[in-house]
């Protein structure tokens, strides 16, 4: 007896058997009329799905543009070393943030103008988070305070005039994205604190440390957000690092040459007061 | 310190928004529990089609009654939902809605033998078929998912019809599912949950074709003129 596979092949080649599985399937498929109502339903569905996917792709692209530019702005904000150069940097950063708001972020708003909010949330969340990181870092450096969620949302409102029609447009920024971006801010502040040690500005280092602590304390109190909980370990690591850096500055500050010392630094050693009560949480 | 105050407000505001969201979720969850219960009841009612030919019509009538109840549930859901947030809370009713799409499509197929459109299904549930910026609607993906569930159920029905001695129904099912199969091939599916569900379709098709094949080679296939039902 030949193996079954061989037998089957031989059979198909040899006789004109019409009742094979494949032939029955083919027969049914070809007997479909091209203009059947079922196909019309599916053509309509295909159109809807394609529209949705295309929009999604466009939003992912825009979100990536926002991410890249935001990262560059953050990098720019880290770069100045002297007080004078930081003035210039702040102006440039403000300018670029404004361009971002009027460019890709506005386009996101236009894309989403007629579709339900949150449908494409996943496409844009990365961009929004990075943008918030840049925007809050800028506000912290320029105004010494963190810009609040309603304030940022207000910045994303536009008035559009086309063909004598005036309408207002809002790029919906989910509050959760704002909070996630803020969690990332602790990482930037940590970097900033450590940079400011090397440039000798210990006052700034302490300030940054204080903000990181406040933020971390705030996050510990939040319940009910799974995404935030996922970021908490990173935030905790940032708090640790920045506190260790401040501690080192205090303890070993006495060994640094005098001009680099902060005015408040005591000549003799005293217990490191910067190990805050936050430490009790882990 | 002023900074501390700003940060505190920031977090308390966020927490109160989160709390409000939790409350809405709670309301939605409760409604979905009730409406989901009705869908399970309807599923059970429709199971009779697999073993009792005479039970099909009464089952459809009963199912229709249950859909009326579900319609009320969806009205409550629409009311409870903040107009902008359909996709924020979608996970709560997604499975249930897909189940309803399947049940409604099955009922309509049993009654008339035709495919229920997206609009028809939405209408039975008393919701909109159009995806608008605000409000509640029937998501196209949920509708398609329901159709895929329908194909699985029909493949089972094809087998059971033969057992019952009904050799015509498998032919009707075969034609219907092949049409759906051809339709699904028109869709540009991404690598998402709908695509995964679609991958099951070929096994359903295979199962139905095997039934048709078995009938054909034994000469049990209703031959002379193609039987048109419904």
Interface residues (C-beta under 8 A of the other chain):
Chain A: X19 X20 X21 X24 X25 X28 X29 X31 X32 X36 X37 X38 X39 X41 X42 X43 X44 X45 X46 X48 X49 X50 X52 X53 X113 X114 X115 X116 X117 X118 X119 X121 X144 X145 X146 X148 X149 X172 X175 X179 X182 X210 X211 X214 X215 X218 X219 X221 X222 X223 X224 X225
Chain B: X1 X2 X3 X4 X6 X7 X8 X9 X10 X11 X13 X14 X15 X17 X18 X19 X21 X22 X84 X85 X86 X87 X88 X114 X115 X117 X118 X131 X132 X133 X134 X140 X141 X143 X144 X174 X175 X178 X179 X180 X181 X182 X183 X184 X186 X187 X188 X189 X190 X205 X206 X209 X210 X212 X213 X216 X217
